[in-house]
Amino acid sequence: MTDSTAAAKTPTANKPKDDGAQAKTDSRLARLSLAALGVVFGDIATSPIYAIRECFHGKYGIAVTQVNVMGILSLIFWALVMIVGLKYLLFVFRADNRGEGGVIALTALIRGQNGPSQNQRALGVVALGLFAACLLYGDGMITPAISVLSAVEGIGIVTPVFTPYVIPITVAILIGLFLIQRHGTARVGGLFGPVILTWLCFLAFTGAVQVARTPQVLAAVFPWHAARFLIFNKLHGFVVLGAVFLVVTGTEALYADMGHFGTRPIRLTWFALVLPALVLNYFGQGALLLKNPEASAHPFYAMVPPWGMVPTVLLATLATIIASQAVISGAFSMTRQAIQLGYLPRLKTRHTSARQIGQIYVAPVNWMLMVCTIILVAGFQTSSKLAAAYGVAVTSTMIITTVLFFVVARNRWQWSRVGAASLAGLFLLVDVPFFTANLSKILHGAWFPLVIGAAFFTMMLTWARGRRILADNLRRIMPPIHQFIVDLSSHPPNKIEGDAVFLAGSRSAVPVALAKNVKHNHVVHSRTILLHFRVEDVPRVPSLEKIQTEKLGGGFYRIVARYGFMEDPSLDNVFSLARAQGLDMDPETASFYIGRENLVLAEPPAMANWRANLFMFMSRNAADATSFFRLPADQVIEIGVRLAI
């Protein structure tokens, strides 16, 4: 065989292997894209149920004329393109914290860059990021309420007989949704993607039918229709931007869920399927209004023939439940991140899936969301009134995300000030008008998510401040560990056989439980291990970097266990890794000592009385260290510690 013949046959010989690898990659991409449909796009994909209606029939509804319809459609199209496509998918997605997205991950990234010696400006940026995260709790209450209510309202269109039952049915669905959270969604999660895929195909088909009948609406892609609308309608047109913004609620979910699926599946799914389906449906509703202005009361359902109303309502309800599930799961995940970063007290977190680490359940957050969501439905009564309260929190978060993106671009990517400011300025040119237009909603209920956000923000700052005060006080009264060991060698206490593990809040200071035990019981174990959990400003810490063991002398050892804010500390994992570094101990025979804090008010308190009392309340209701760190309960010894705050 000649060389040329061999060369010609080589690609053919390798082709099956290459094709197999490519097919495997494509298959994985397809699976991730389908899963992303259900988790990431549920919220934004259900906006067509109510967004167009609010523009023409809501609190600030505008007259159904050709100029207004074309202008609204143009504003919707460019909002989807500029905010979702350009700002988030093409640029903000690059500001990831080791693959994780979302405003808390971004805030942790900025906090980690500045290190312990943060200046006031850096602390202000971190506080801004925390406030944006807190606003998402308010969003997590309104989204299930408006989504499910808007879908169930369709039964009133099927027949007015069901109209009095819209609120009870909505409340029943929401209660059921929150009740199943503790069981997890692993079993039904596989249906999320196919259902939303079916929903998007339905949106595209119903919209395309109307567009085919009135194809001139496609001209709304040209931005001058939006400009003419705003110029012609002046202040009224500007206020309607608050309703137009409803089409992009849920965009923050794209960024927050980036770590679950990666950037490529989300971008591919958006540009190839979600964006075309949404545009077709919005344009289809616009085409219908041009021919039938009276349909503005419910243009989404007006596109459906009478025989298709019942299955449409059922499909819409299922889609909105999935959208609500994504928001609720996001609230759980955000709470865990805040706990790990030291902004909330320990809360018992339950993992609901053995295969998907991101599926967790936080009971206090679940019940709070349920109560507030039901109050919203009962108080506002209609999705139109809820829409009048929706948007301020989300637009505020989007503006803050732009600011944080600018900080990352300048400090991490070393962009020039002009380059970073130009791009951030372009984003703000879109964000600020939407935010300003939504301010008109504050008196119509938008104050609610702002109050919720402010309450969580206050709790986070109070908790972080209180823990810092206690840590400073302990450092003042507790000697460094090396000094403590020297003192013990001068006055050695009795030694007993066995291993003792003391949880240490600080790497260098002596745990209070250890000092109290030596002072009152005059004994130490033959081997004493100080275990300090340290949460880093990164999502995950590689196993090779997780554990640092150190022999301190006198039978004392120190383990520093480093975890990311997306991880849960695992005792088995800690001692398994420590064993690999030469510290071999059996956690089943060791004694675990923890300090139980008994907080009292100092005279004068280190912070305002109301904040000190709030901190004490949060501390009393925090999960105990035994359950949080999954310590063997029958091997735990608690030592009470009286501390002043």
VOZADO-511817 format. One record per residue (C-alpha): x, y, z. Coordinates in steps of 0.05 Angstrom, whole numbers, plus 5000, padded with zeros to 4 digits. Example, Ala and Ser with C-alpha at 12.3 -4.5 7.8 and 13.67 -1.06 7.14 Angstrom:
VOZADO-511817
524649105156 527349795143 
//
This chain:
VOZADO-511817
500050005000 502850684981 503451265029 498251654990 493351074994 494551005069 493651745078 487251725039 484551165082 486651445150 480951955157 475951405139 478950945191 478351475244 471651735223 467151245263 470951425327 470352175313 463052105293 461651705356 464752235401 461152785364 454552415369 455552325443 457053075451 450953265410 446552785451 448953085516 447753785489 440753595468 439153305537 441853925573 438054385527 431554015539 432654025615 434254765611 427554895578 423854655640 428254975693 430855605662 425555855614 419155695651 418056395678 419556795615 415756285572 409256395609 409357155603 405157155538 399056955579 398657655609 403958135581 400358385518 393758425556 396858895608 399359355554 392359465526 387559265581 391359335647 392059895697 395460355646 392560025583 393060425519 388160465461 388459905410 390560265347 395260065291 400660555315 400160305387 399959565369 406059615323 409660035375 408359545432 410558955389 416959325370 418459495443 417258765462 421858505407 427558965424 426858845499 427658105486 433658225440 437158755481 436058505552 435857745545 439957635483 445258185484 445958385557 445257715593 446757155544 452557495507 455857905562 453357795633 454157045624 461657165619 461757435690 461456745723 464256515789 467755875768 461855685724 456355915772 451956505757 446856925794 447257565834 449857225898 455256845860 457157505826 457357865893 461757315923 466457385864 467158135876 467858025952 473257505940 477157975894 477458515947 479658036002 479258176076 481758896071 475759156033 474959906027 468360256036 466960275961 467959525955 463459396016 458259845984 458359435920 457658785960 451759075999 448659275932 449258565907 446158285971 440258765965 439158525893 439057805918 434057995973 429358305921 428957635886 425257365947 419657845931 419857625859 419456905884 412757075917 409557455859 411656975803 407656375828 401756815845 401157175778 403156575735 398256075763 392656585772 393256825700 392856105674 386955915718 383156535697 382356185630 376855745659 372656375668 373156475593 371155755580 364755875619 362856435668 360155905715 367255775739 369056505751 367556485826 372155885833 378356195801 381356435868 379955795907 382755365850 388955795846 390055765921 389055015921 394254925865 399255365902 398254995968 399354335932 405554615898 408754825964 406654196000 410353745951 416854135959 419353716017 418753095974 422953405919 421753445845 426652925821 421252445799 417152945759 423053385740 424152985677 417353215652 419053955659 422954005594 417953635550 412154025578 415454705566 417554455497 410354285482 408254965510 413155345466 410954955404 403855145422 405855875429 409355875362 403655525326 397955965352 402056585339 404056375269 396856255250 395056975266 401457265235 399856895170 393157245168 396157935182 403457905160 404458655164 405758585239 412658305222 414759015205 414759145281 421958875283 424059565258 425560005318 422460635290 415660355307 417760355381 420461055375 414161315341 409860995395 413761345451 413762015415 406361975397 403861755466 408762165508 407962035583 402561505574 406961125526 412761155575 408560885632 406360295589 413660075589 412059795658 407359295624 412159165566 417458965617 413258355637 415957995575 422957955605 421257765677 424957125691 431357345656 435257325721 433556585724 437656485660 443756755696 442456415763 441655725731 447855785687 451755325733 446754755725 446954715650 452755145624 452455735577 452055355511 445454975522 441955605549 444356045492 442655515440 435755395468 434156135472 436256335402 433855705367 427155585401 424956035458 425956715425 422556525359 416656205396 415656815440 416257315383 411356925341 406256895397 406957635416 406457835343 400557365335 396857705392 398458375360 395758135293 389357905327 388458585360 389158945294 383158545268 379358495332 380859045383 375558785431 379958175444 384658605486 381358335550 384957665539 388657655472 392457025490 386256595499 382656955442 387456625393 384955945414 378655655382 372955475430 374154725424 381454815445 380255245507 380054685559 386654345538 389755045531 387855225603 390554565628 397154645589 397855365612 396655165685 401854615680 406855095648 405855615702 406655095757 413354915726 415255645722 413455735796 417455115814 423755405784 422956055824 421655675889 427755225878 431855855864 429756155931 432155525966 438755535930 439756275944 438256176018 443555626023 448656075989 447156636038 447856166097 454555896073 457156606061 455256806132 449357266116 443756836146 443556366207 444155626197 437655326172 436354586164 437254406091 434453766064 436953446000 431053175960 434952815906 440652305910 442852465840 441953215833 445853595886 442354255870 435453995892 434554205964 428854396011 428954946064 422554896105 422255606135 423255916066 418055456035 412555626086 414156366083 413556366007 407055976010 403756446060 405857076024 403856795956 396856615981 396157296013 397957615946 392757205908 387357335960 389158075965 389858255891 384457775865 386457835791 392857735752 391858435722 392358745791 398358315807 401658535743 400959245768 405459055827 410458655786 416858935758 420059425807 424058895844 426358555779 428359205745 432159415807 435958745806 437558835732 440559525744 444759255802 447058685758 449459195707 453459555761 456558915786 458258715714 461959385706 465959245770 467858545745 469658805675 474259335706 477458945763 477558235738 478058295663 482158935665 477759285614 479060025604 474460495641 471660755575 470260065548 466959805611 462960445621 460660465549 457759765551 454759855620 451960525597 448560175538 445359685585 443060245631 439860605573 435060015570 434659845644 433360545672 427260725629 423960055648 425760175722 422960885720 416560665686 415560125738 416160635795 409060835780 406960145805 409460255876 402760535900 399059955866 402559405905 409759415881 411659635951 410558915974 416658585942 420759205961 418759116034 420358376031 427058526000 428659066052 426758586108 431458036083 436958556070 436258796142 436658086169 442757926127 446658546148 444558456220 446757726222 453457876189 454658466235 452658066298 457157476281 462957956268 461858286336 461657606372 467957376335 471658016355 469457936428 471757206429 478557396400 479457896456 477857406512 480656766482 488256666475 491356436410 491655676405 499355656408 499356056472 493955606501 498254986486 504355306519 500155466581 497754746584 504854486582 506454926643 500354676682 498554016649 491453766661 489453036666 489552666600 484452146581 484751656523 480951786460 479752316407 476052966418 473753416362 472254146378 468654566326 472455216320 469455866293 476456146283 482755846255 487356166307 483256266371 481755736423 474555466418 470555696478 468154986490 475354746496 477355306544 471155176588 472354426588 479554506611 477855036662 472154646696 473753916682 481353966682 482153436628 484153396556 483952796509 490252456486 488752726417 484853376409 482753606340 480654316325 475954306265 474754966229 469955016170 471755586124 467055786067 470656086007 467856595958 467656065903 462155565887 466354935900 473254765925 476954185892 477953575938 485553645935 484954345964 479254216014 483153986075 489254256110 491753876171 496954126220 500253816281 500554346335 504053946389 501953696457 496853226425 493353796389 491753786315 488254296270 483954146209 481754716165 476254476118 475054946059 468354916023 464955325969 458355685979 454755175935 457154585978 454854286043 460154106095 460853356102 464053046164 465452386129 468752756072 473053166121 475952576159 476752156096 481052706065 484752826131 486352086134 489752146067 494152686098 496252246155 491252426209 487851756219 481951766267 475351406272 469451906276 465051346304 469051326369 470852066376 467352566421 464853216389 464753846430 460654456410 459155106445 451855296453 451356056455 447056396507 446557116482 444957706527 444858446513 451258816530 451159486567 451059856521 449759376463 454659376406 449159556356 442259866361 437559526411 432659296357 438259006315 441358646375 434558356392 433458146320 440257806320 438657446384 431957216355 435256956292 440656596334 435456256378 431755996316 437955766278 439155026267 443854726318 450854546297 449553806308 444253756254 447354266208 454153926205 450953236211 454753046273 453152376307 448152616359 449952096411 457252306409 456053056417 457553436481 454754146486 457954656531 453955286546 457355956532 454556626555 456257186506 454257916504 452158246440 
//
